[in-house]
Amino acid sequence: MNAIRKTIALFILIFIGIPILVGVIWAIGLTRAAVSPEFLSDLPKEIITKLPVIMDESLKDIVKEDFRSDKNAKTWAEAFSRNKLTLKELMEQTGIMNWLKNDLTYSLDELGKVLRGDIKPKPIMMNMRPLKEALKSEKITAYLRETLQQLPPCTEEQANQWIQYAEKHYIPTKGIHISTNFPACQPPDIDKAVELLRYEFIHEAETMPNEVNIFNMDNDPFVQDHAIDIIRFVTTMMYLLFLIPAAFIALASVIATSTGSGVLRWMGVSTLVGGFISFGLSRFGGKMFFFGMEHSYYYDSMHHVTHAERVFATRITDIVYSVFDRLFSSVDATAGIVCVVGIVLIAISYSFTRERKSDNKPVQPAQPSQNLQSPTPQSQQ
């Protein structure tokens, strides 16, 4: 009978309790990371700081490498690298970096305050006007002109391609997306070519709204008048999910044994196993993900990723690593807490067993006291 009960308990644990526990650990870990203030505000700031440098370094890598499969991209990269301004300097002088560091950062900070309950919920508007003006800056026009002047002269075929692009794609009165596969050479008419390249920036700027609402709040007066720690609320609700695997683990433990110490031990071991599996999957999954990022040649060939795009993707992997490292680290921390709970349950079960043994220890009968007094003369008589 005991063997049947333990078999049923193991079946519940292996196929229901522990898998649900692993899933809940991952769900809570990823949610904790995704709604954390660091992920919502600090990480975007880090990306903003690194992105211009990554773009300049990508151009240098393209120039250094042997781009036999994409000579057009290499020629364009060489022209950009010969420009007086780097892309980072261009972003700073046009005001794009200022928009990223001020307007975008301010909106993200406000969003973090609302989610943490520091301020009452309100619409968080992102001001797009500075970015629109930056994209229309004349500095971009000068940058494009100087870049075109750094290109080698066009052949007759390449000159015809520039003319065809200008005739087919440059339509200022219509929102037509222009082609980006321009010949890497000086066009016959540089002024017309600059207009053709700059049209994309102007068109994108004109289609942008002046403001973007990144936080749509409810019209409920209670929500408007009370600061709510949304992050804590979401995290607390996620922690309540632990009740689901805990119920199955407790049920299996009660079926397996009838003693209190045995139930605690079964629950502790099951919880510990679930935590270890989650931690192992997080470590293994992280390594496999990073390995896949570094060896994604098959993906590139299947999706026709150019060599230049792969160079940029290689440079941006540091940012991708930073994002996913925070996610996997949060799963590790949650799995570690679950493992500690399992160890505590096991320790309590053994201490409970020792207390029961000490309570059930038989009491030794009292030894009869011996009369240590010497016999009196009367008793001897």
Secondary structure, 3 states (H helix, E strand, C coil): CHHHHHHHHHHHHHHHHHHHHHHHHHHHHHHHHHCCHHHHHHHHHHHHHHHHHHHHHHHHHHHHCCCCCCHHHHHHHHHHHCCCCCHHHHHHHHCHHHHHHHHHHHHHHHHHHHHHCCCCCCCEEEECHHHHHHHCCHHHHHHHHHHHHCCCECCHHHHHHHHHHHHHHCCCCCCCCCCCCCCCCECCCHHHHHHHHHHHHHHHHHHCCCEEEEECCCCCHHHHHCCCCHHHHHHHHHHHHHHHHHHHHHHHHHHHCCCHHHHHHHHHHHHHHHHHHHHHHHHHHHHHHHHHHHCCHHHHHHCCCCHHHHHHHHHHHHHHHHHHHHHHHHHHHHHHHHHHHHHHHHHHHHHHHHHHHHHCCCCCCCCCCCCCCCCCHHHHC
